[in-house]
Amino acid sequence: MLKISNHYVSKIVSILLGVEILILLSAAYLGVNIRFVGGSHWATNFAEFLPSNCAFVVSIVFGMSALGMYQRNLNGGLRTTFLRIMPSFAMGLGILIVVFYVAPELYLGRGILLLAFFFAGVGILLARAIFFKFSKSEFLASRIIFLGIGELARECSVVASGISDNKYHIVGYVSVGSETNCVPQGNIFCADESLLTIARRHDVNEIVVALQNRRGASGRINELLECKLSGIRVIESAAFFEREVCQIRVDSLLPSWLVFGTGFDQTTLRVFFKRFFDILTSVILLIFTAPIMLLAALCIFIEDRAPIFYQQERVGKDGDCFMVIKFRSMRNDAEQSGKPQWASSNDPRITRVGSIIRKLRIDELPQILNVLKGEMSFVGPRPERPYFVRQLSKEILFYNVRHSVKPGITGWAQVRYQYGSSVEDAIQKLQYDLYYVKNNSLFLDILILIDTLRVVLFGAGR
């Protein structure tokens, strides 16, 4: 895994992205040279066409990212790749048309674009075919053992087994203390052997300390140090979950890990760039979505009359409350009892228009005004109602940590987890929110915006 601005990125996917950028750039230049073959552009077009070809590359990469073609679990093979290349190229072409309209000097002729798209499609399909074959090689698998045999070790092994692009070969488990066994008995090593002996005999690359009670590892601390000094990676379960599933698990989390670990960048520079990013993104989105918002308002009024908008109290940064603005997607009598209720994915209170605008996230668009007022950020944890915050703060450890940053219109939890309507769902979303709060950066914000577009297109998450 690579770490960019505190966010973990798959090495394999990063390599694939780099290769495909080169393919796209080469395809664009090949299209230019074939179009002008025999002319004066053959030898001198590299610098002349570089800005236009870079616009082509960025547009196509954005389209492919929005269609989920650079997700960590790249399953489905060439068939899925082929089915997603067409719409991603169409999206890239749409972006290019806007770019050419704004900057006509970057315009590439229709003939060049047709050739460039053809060579890009062929090149990407070939690259993906090689990638899918190469990624299945056992040579790439990292050999791993878990220190612990309890429930936490079992959860870690489930995560390791389910990763497709950064595969692990689970060598086994080392028993410590009197933990209840939750892993296969045949994979447990003899407790009398040293960790270094086990690791060297089985060519282990990494040891994960997966103990619910960390005091049980005190007797093995010198052995863990020996392993680390011998070049074997040693990490604890919290760091393993953070790296592999981009979550911070609250059930195995110690406050000291949050206090003394990296992240939680709330410097003046980060706050300044975050605010600048919020305003710029909100203004651009407001301009492009104004017709959609007007149409949504008209449909809401036709189906269920006024009010078109509704305001609701939510908890923001540092626990301060504000009134969030959204398009109304439920009936006027949605909470006749006066008691707040969890919204569910098939909530009967949702109107027909409301169902559509919720699925496409159009109901969230008026929150742009909250962002411009400084009450919200464009990206951040979703703001909850005070009633639920009081309830969840009592039941979930570290819940209020999510209020150390401004809430957002979209967020890491919204693009990584499905619709939530229970305390259990709130815990899962909190674990993603904690990851965002700890590792938030401009890079991660951009990734979340791209993923939000993917969620809207495929109707996933919430």
N, C-alpha and C positions, 0 to 999 in steps of 0.2 A: 504494500500500500504506500502511496505517496501522500504527503501532507502539504496541502497548499492553503495558506491563510487559515491554519488550524483545522481545515476540513480534510477528511480522508478521501482520497481518490484512488481507484483501482489502477495499478500499474498496467495491467493488460489492456484495460479500456483506454488509458492514456496513450499507450503505444498505438492502438488501433486508430485513435483520433489523429495522432501525428501522421501516420501512414496515409490516412484518407485525406488529410489536408494537402499532402504532397500530390496525391492522385488528382484531386480537384484542381489544384494549381497547374499540374501538367496537362490535364484535359483542356483547361481554358487556353493554354498556350498552344497546344496541338490544334485546337479549333482555329485559332488565329492564323497559325502558319499554313494550315491546309487551305483556309479561305484565301490567303494571299500568296499561295505558292507561285513561285516564279516572279514575284514582285519585289519591290525594294524593302518590304517589311520583314522579309525572312530573317535577315541577320540583325536587324536593329529594333525589333519589337519588344524585347524583354522589358526595358525600362519604360517604353512608351505605353505598354498595356498593363504594367504592374498594378496601378490603382484600380483599373477596371476588373482585372482578374482577381484581385484581393476581395473586391466587393462581391464577385461571383462566389468565391470560396466561403466567405463569412455568411452569406445568405443561405447557401446550401447546408452548411454545418448547423446553422440555427434551425433550419427546417428539420433536419435529421434529429437534432437534439429534442426539439419539441414533439416529435413523433416517437420518442423513447428509444432511439437507436443507439444511445450511449449509456443505457442503464447498466448497472453492475451485473445483473443476471441476464446475460444475452442468450436466452434460449430461443428455440424455434427454428434455427438453421436458416438456410438460404430461402426457403419459402416465405418465412416471415420477413426476411430482409427485402425480398422482391416486392411483397405487398406493401411495405412501408416506404420503399424508395420512391414510388410514383407520387403519393401524396406529399412526401417531404420535398421532392423536387418541385412540385406544384406550388407549395408554400414558399420555397426559395425563389421561384420565378416571380411570385407575387411581391415579395420583398424587393427583388431586383427592379421591378417595374416602378415601385415607389422611389427607389434610389435613383434610377435613371431620370425620373420626373424632377426630383429635387436637384440632382447634379447631372445635367445632360452631357457634360464632358466625359462622364464615365460610361456612356452608352456603348454597348457592344451590339453589332448587327444581328439580325435574326439568324443568318446563316452561321455565324460564329457560335451563337448560343445553342443552336440545334446540334452542331458538332460537339460542343463542349459537354452538353448534357448526355449525349450518346457515349462519348468516351468515359465520362465520369461514372455513368451507370455500369458500364462493362468493367471498369477498373475496380469499383467498390464491390461488385459481386464477386470478382476474382479474389480480392483482398479478404472478404468475409469468408469465402470458401476455405482459404488457407488458414485464416484465423480460427475458424470452428474446428478444423482438424488439429491445429497446433495446440489449442486450448485444452483438448482432451488428453494431451500427453501426460503420463504419470511423472515425467521428468520435472514438471512444474509444481507438483504437489509438495507442500511443506509438511514435514513430519512433526507431529505435535503430541505432547503428553499433558495430562491435567493432574495437578496436585490436589487431590480430593476425590471422594467417591459419592458425595451427597447430591442433593437436588440441584445445587448450583453447578456442580461439575456436569451433571446430566444436561442442564440447559445450555451450557457452553458447548457441549459436544453436539447437541442438536443444531445449534447455529453453525458450527464448523462443518457439519455434514451437509447443510443446505446451501452452501456457497458454491456457485458454479464457476465464477471467473477467477477465483483465488483459492483453488482447492486445497483442502487439508487431508492428510492421511493421519487418522487418529491412531497413534501407536498403543496407547493405553492410559491407565490411571494409577496413581500412587496413593495408597491409603494413609491417612493421617488422623490420629486421635481415634475417637469413637463415633465417627459419623455413620448415620444409617446408610447402607449401601443402596444406591439408586442407578448403578451402572452395571453392564454385563460382568458377571463374576469372572469369566475367563480372561478379561482384559485388565485385571488388577495385578500390578506387580508386587513382588514380595517387599514388605515394608523394611526388611533388614538391609536391603541393598541401598547404596548411596545413589542420589539423583544423578550425579555425574557418571557413575558406572552404567546406569540404565540408559542415560542419554547417549553415551558414546557407543554402547553395544547396538543400539537401534538407530543410530545416525539421526538423532532428534535435532530439529532446528529451533524449536520453541517450547517453553514450559509456561503453562497458564496456571496461576495460583487461584483455584476455585474453591475456596473454603468460606463457609458462612461465618464461622468463628475464626478470625485471623490469629488468635492466640495459639491455635493448633499448629501454625506454621513456624512458631518461634524456635522449635527444636530443629527445624530444617533450614533456618536462615543462613547458616554457614555453607550448607550444601547448595542453596540457591545462588549464593555469591560465587562459589566455585564454578558453577555452571555459567554464570554471566561472564566471569573472567576467562572462561574457555571459549567464548564466542557464541554461546547459546542464548537466544533472547528469553528474557524472563519478564512476564507482565502479569498483572492481577486481572481478575475477572471484569472489573468495572472498565478498565482500559480496553479489554478484549471486546466487550459489547459495544463500547464507543467506536472502536475502529471498524468492526465488522457489520454492525447493523445501524450505526449512526444514532444510537440511543444512549442515554445514561440511565441504567437500571436503578430504580429507587429501593428495590428490595435487598440489594447487596451493597448499597452505597454507604460509605463512611463520610461524615462531615469533613474530616481531615483531608480526604482525597480532593474535595472541592476547594478547600482553603489553600492547600499547598500545591495543587496541580496547576497546569497552564490554562490559559483562556480567560474568559470574563473580561474582555477588552472593552472598557468604558472610558477610554481616554478622550480628551478634548478633541483631538484630531479625528478619532473614529466617530464621535457624536456629530462633528461638523460635516464630514463626508456623508454620513447617514442621512442627515437632514437635507443636504443638497440633493442626494439621490432620491429621497422621498418627494421633494418638490418637483424635480425634473420629470420623474416617472409619472407623477400624478397629473401634471399639466398635459403631458403627451397623451396619456390615457384618456383624459377628459375630452381632449380635442377629437380623438378617434372614435370614442364611444358615445358622443353626444347624440347622434341619430338613433343608436340602439336604446339609449336611456329614454328618449322621447317616445319611441315605439312601445317600450315596456310600460311607461306611465299611462299611455293611451289604452293599452290592453287591460291593465289593472282596473282603470276607471270603467271601462265597458263591462267587465265581468262582475265587479263587486263594488263599484262606485268609490267615493272618497272614504277615507284618506288614501292617497297614493303612497305616501311615505309613512313610516312609523319611527318613533324615537324610543329608545329603551336604555335604561341605565346600565352601564357596564363598568367594570373595574379596570383601571389603566395603570400606568407606571406608578410605582411606589404606593399602590393601593388607592390612589385617588380615583374618584368616580367621574364619569362623563356620560353624555347622552349620545349614543351611536345612532347614525342615520342609515336606514336601509329602505329598499322598496318593500312594501307590504306583500308578503307571500302567503299569509294565513287569513282566515276569516276574521271579521271584526270581533267576534265573540270567542276567540281562540282560548282565552283564559277567563271564562266567566266566573270560575270559582275564586279568582283573585290570587291563587297560589301558583307560582312559577312551575312550569312543567318542562321536562326534557323534550326536545324536538327529536323525532325519529325519522328514518329515511322514507317511510310510507305513512307519515302522519296524516290522519283523516282531516285535520284542521287546515291542511294546505289546499289552496285553490288550484284550479287547473292551470291558470297562468303562473301561479306561484310555483307549481311543480317544475315548469319549464325554466323559469328564471333562476330557481335554486340550483337546478342541474347544471346550467350554463354559467353560474356565479354572477348573473346580471344583478341579482338582488343586493350584491355587495358593493356595486359601483358607487352609490351615493356616499359611501364612506370615504371617497376621495376628499370630500369636504372636511371630514374629521382629520385627515392627514394634513391638508393645507392649514388647518387651524392649529396643528401641533399636538392634538390629542392622541393621534395614532401614528404609526409608521406604516409604510407600504408593506414591509415584510416584518413579521414578528409573531409571537403567540397570539392566538385568537382571544379577544376579550370575553370574559364570562360575566354573567349577572351576579350582583352581590350576594344574592340568596345562595347560589350554587358555590360561590367562592368560600363563603363561611362554612358550608357543608363539607366541601372538598378539603379545605385547610385542616379541618379536624381529623379527617379520615386518611389523608395522604401526606406522608412526610415530604418536606421540601417543596410543597405546592406553591408557596408564596415566592419562591425564587424566580418564577416566571414573570413576576411583576417588577423585576429589577430593570426591565427594558420596556419600551412602549409596545403595546399590542399592535398587531398588523392586520391588514385586509386578507393577506394570505400568509402562510407560514410553513415551516418544515413539517409539522404534524399534519397539516391539511393535505400536503402532497404525498405523504408517506403512509397515511392511515385512513381507513374507511370512515364512514359516518359514525359518530359516537353518540350514544344516548344512555350511558350508565356510568357508574363510578369506575367500573373496570375499564371502560373505554377511556375515561378521563385519565386513568393511571398510564395507559399506553400512550396517550397524546402528551401527557406531561413528560414522559421519558424522551420524546422527540423535542419538546419545547426546551428541556434542560440542555440537550445537545446544542440547540440553536443559541440559547443564552450564553453557554460556555464558549462556543466556537464561532459566534456571529462575526461576519466580515462582509465586505462589499462583494467578494467572490461568491460567497454562499448565498447572498441575496439575489445575485444574478441567476445562479443555478435554480433557486426556488421559483423565480419568475418564469424561467423556461419550463420547469416541471409543472407549474400552474397551468400554463398553456396546454401541456400534454393532458393534464387532468380534465380540463374543460373539453378538449377534443374527444377524449375517450369516456367522459362521464364517470371518472373514478374519484376516490377520495372525498374529502369534504373540507 
